[in-house]
């Protein structure tokens, strides 16, 4: 299906790993001009090498999304180079694996600045390059914004803010023909999940509350991002779209697998998730 994304200028923050990386490659496959950023030069170098191996030309810059000057310079550079921004995907994030009552102020600030404040600032500095011709803004929220995980409280708080920003900006920017939506992934097999949760909690902990009984793939989330960015979704704005494999749709999503004698996907192989 042609999503008519060819030559669109697509900006992805946190674009060198996980959902961001999968989305960057997917947009490039559609013929878009893709620009990503990361605060890690090592991740940028690895990402660019993988892009070259795919015969994809993608631009990548070093920028820390918790710093306003970095955000402003990053967006200004893109605007001056390409003259416009058609799609903005706010995907930069960090977690905070601590109970709120034990959280240090610097961790609170780091998570809120990266996950929430950066979304507001990135939109603010991208708007001069979007207002004249319209476009699509997509942010990565989380199911944790609606059903928080107690031990990762500040992450849930930050993503709840992303949801509020999404609906408010969708209304505010509608006169400029800019649609604003968010995706709300369940648990996805990204580097962050593998390093911060999987090693500590295990696969069953991550999968048993989802109807599909598995982790999502970054490519599955990327497909949703491309849909929301395209004109196929032209009448969708202000939505927070769950992409979770049916997480928490019922109280006992594991029961049918057990009652019908089916082997749960996560029990077969992590690589199948």
N, C-alpha and C positions, 0 to 999 in steps of 0.2 A: 504494500500500500504506500503510495507516494504521499508523504505528509507535507510536501511543499516547503521544506526547510532549507532547500538548497540556497547557498550564499547568505543565509541569515547569520547575523553576528550573535554568537551565543557566548555568554560569560558565565563561568562556573567557579564559585569559590569553594575551597576544599576539593579541588577537582583532580587530585593526583592519586586518590586511593578510594576504595570502596564504591559507594553509590556515585560519587562524583566522577571517578575514573570511568566507570561503566557508562555513565551518561555522556561523558566527553567523547568516548569512542563511538557511541551510538549516534550522536549528533554529527560527528565527522563522517560516518558511514552514509548519512543522509545528504552530505554535501554542504553542511554548514561550515562557517568559519568559526572555529572554537578557540576560546581563550580561557585558560584556567589559572588558578593561583594556589599556592601552598606556602606555609611558613617554613617548610623544610626543603632546603636545597637538594638534599639527598633524595627525597621523594620526587622532586621535580626531575632530576637527572634520570632516575629509574623510569619514571612515567614517559619522558621524551624518547628514551630508548625503545620502550614498548610501542609507542606510537609510530616510530620509524619502522619497526619490524612489521607493523600493520600497513605500512605505506600511507600513513595518515599525517597530514601536516597540521599540527596543533601548536599554538603559542602558549607558553607557560612563564609565569612570573612569580618571584618571591614576594609574598605579602603576608603580614600578620593581621588577621581580621579582628584582633582585639585592639588594634591601634588605629585611631581615626586617620592619622596622616598617611598610613599605609593604604587604607581603603581609598582615600581621596586621590592619592597619586596613581594607584592602580586603575581606577575608573577613568581618570583624566587621560592617562596614557592610551587606554583603549579608545576613548572617544576621539582623541586626536589622530590616532592611527586609522581607525575604520570609519569615523564620521557618524556612527550610529551604533546603537545596541538594540537588538530585536528581542532577545531572550536573556533574562537574568535568572540564574538558578543559585539561590542562596543555600549552600550546602555545608559550609564550614561549621565544625562543631567539635566540642570536647566534652568529656563526661566528668562526673564528680562523684566517685564511689564512696560517699560518706553520708552518714545520717546528718540531717540538718542541725540537730542539737550539738553535734561534735565538729561541725564544719568551721574551717578557718576562713577569715575574711578574704584573704588573698585568693583562696580557691573559689569562693562565691563570686568575686569580681572577675576572675579569669573565665569562668563558665558563662556568667551573664553577659560579659562583654563579647565573647566569641559567638555564643549561640543566639543571643537576642539583640543586643545593641548593634552588632555588626549588620544584622538584617536591615534595621532602620537606616543606618548610615549608608550601606551599599545602595539601597533604593534611592536615598536622598541624592547621592552623587551620580547615580546612573540616569536619573530622570531627565537632565538636560539633553541627553542623547537618545531619549525614548519618546518624549512628549510630542514631538512634531509628527511622528509617523505611527505611534502606538506600539504595542508589543505584549509580551507575556512575562510576568514575574512569578516564579515558583520558589517556594522555600521548603526546606526539609524540616518538618515538625516531627512528632513521634506519638505513638499510641500512649506513651507515658504522660503526655499532656492531659489525656482524658482519664486514664487509669494509671496513676503513678506507681512506681516501685519505691517502697519506703526507704530503702538504703541508698537511693540515688536521687534524693530530693531536689537538689538544686537544678539538676538536668530537667526534671519535670517542670519546675517553675519556669525555667527558660523557654521550654517548648510551649507551655501555656501562653506565654507572652507572644511567641511567634504566631499562634492561632489568632490572638486578638489583633496583632498587626495585620494579619492577612485579611480579615474581614473589614477592618477599618480602611486599609489602603485600597481594597477592591472598590469600595464606595467612593473614596476620594479621587481615585485615578480613572474612574469610568469615563468621565468627559473627555479624557485624552485617548480613549480607545486602548487603554492598558488593562489587561486582565491580571488579577492577582489571586493565586491559589497556593495551597500547600499540600504536600503529600505527608501522610502519617504512617510510616512503615511500622510493622511489628519488629520482630527480631530478625536481622539480616546478617548473613555470614560475611561481615566486613572485618577488616583488621582490628578496628576498635573493639568490636564485640568479642572477637577471638581472644584478644589480649586482656581485656578488662573484666569480662564476665565468664566466658566459656571455661577458662582455666580454673576459675574459682568455684563456679556453680555446676558445671557439667551440662551435657546436651539435653537430658531429660528436663532439667529445670527450665531451660530456654524454650523447649518445644511443646511441653505437655498441655499448655493452655490454648494452643491453636488447633483449629479443626483439621488442618492439613498435617499436623504433627511433624513439622520440619522447619528449618530456617529458610528465610527467603534468600534468593540470589540477587546480588546487586544489579544484574542485567534485567531482572523482573521489575525492579523499582525504576530503572532507567527507562523502560518501555512506557511506564506511566508518566514520567517526566516529559518524554517526547510527545505523548498524546496531549498533555496539558499545554505544551508550548505551541502546538500546531493549530491551524484554523479548524481542524476537526473538532476542537473543543471551544469554538468561538462563542458559545452561549453559556460557558461555564466560568464563573468568577466568584470569589469569596468563599470557595469550598475548601475544606480540609478533608482530603480523600484518603480513606484507610486503604493501605496495601499491606495486609498483615497475615494472609493465609487463614483468615477466620479466627483471629485471636480474640478470646473472650466473647464470642457470639453466643455461647451457652455456658452454663456452669461446669459442665463435664465433657469437654470436647474429646477427651481421650476414650470415653466409654464405648462409642461405636467400634473403634478399632479393637478393643479388648473383647467386646461382646460378639463381634462377627469374626473373631479369630484372625484378624489382619495384622501383619507385621508393620509396626510403625516405621516410617521412612528413616527417622534419625537412628534407629537401631541397626540399620543396614550398613550405612557408611556416612561419615561426615561429608565426604566429597559429593554425596548425592543431594545435599541440602542447598 
